[in-house]
Amino acid sequence: DTGVSQDPRHKITKRGQNVTFRCDPISEHNRLYWYRQTLGQGPEFLTYFQNEAQLEKSRLLSDRFSAERPKGSFSTLEIQRTEQGDSAMYLCASSSHRDGGFWTQYFGPGTRLLVL
Amino acid sequence: AQTVTQSQPEMSVQEAETVTLSCTYDTSESDYYLFWYKQPPSRQMILVIRQEAYKQQNATENRFSVNFQKAAKSFSLKISDSQLGDAAMYFCAYRSPPGGTSYGKLTFGQGTILTVHP
């Protein structure tokens, strides 16, 4: 199995611009998660999908954030009108129901966003 | 809401020695799942070990083992025979059972930076 992949790995943008990140989960994993991690902190949950359905969104996911998983495979996370406070590492993870109830989440390498 | 606390921001250990990282959590749920993840510098997060709350037996994975104390809501990680490659940030994480308030997501602690001295 290939792991979770994310693209791009790094993104530098100017305040006010829109950015979009992509996540490709492990094949056959039906759940996909997005987290945000700031330097020296633990990841914070943003949202997750089961297949195409977005089942939960954190209050951290403001109106400027939107996530999609149109065909139940890859997912995109878009941030509109970026702010300097959006600078962080955005992590994607995926999990499978074939995991004895654990739904262990396997993480990608992350996309590091810097908003100038 | 569940919370996870890692009270040791930094720990250090000599190569080949044993170190224990602490984690406590707060929950009103009786069944749940606990995880330890490792995040090396500038590298991705990987699973170290996991535990189901209803299983009393402590999980082990090679040099890694946990001390799960359900009544105390404690889930510490023991690393035996420490190696230079164990140096990383370690995160403890909690997940609710099906139907629980945070069933889908992981709630992470603040992390513990582990340094391994040769």
Boltz contact constraints between the chains, C-beta under 6 A:
constraints:
  - contact:
      token1: [A, 42]
      token2: [B, 91]
      max_distance: 6.0
  - contact:
      token1: [A, 42]
      token2: [B, 108]
      max_distance: 6.0
  - contact:
      token1: [A, 42]
      token2: [B, 109]
      max_distance: 6.0
  - contact:
      token1: [A, 42]
      token2: [B, 110]
      max_distance: 6.0
  - contact:
      token1: [A, 42]
      token2: [B, 111]
      max_distance: 6.0
  - contact:
      token1: [A, 43]
      token2: [B, 108]
      max_distance: 6.0
  - contact:
      token1: [A, 45]
      token2: [B, 105]
      max_distance: 6.0
  - contact:
      token1: [A, 48]
      token2: [B, 104]
      max_distance: 6.0
  - contact:
      token1: [A, 55]
      token2: [B, 104]
      max_distance: 6.0
  - contact:
      token1: [A, 56]
      token2: [B, 104]
      max_distance: 6.0
  - contact:
      token1: [A, 102]
      token2: [B, 33]
      max_distance: 6.0
  - contact:
      token1: [A, 102]
      token2: [B, 50]
      max_distance: 6.0
  - contact:
      token1: [A, 107]
      token2: [B, 44]
      max_distance: 6.0
  - contact:
      token1: [A, 107]
      token2: [B, 45]
      max_distance: 6.0
  - contact:
      token1: [A, 109]
      token2: [B, 44]
      max_distance: 6.0
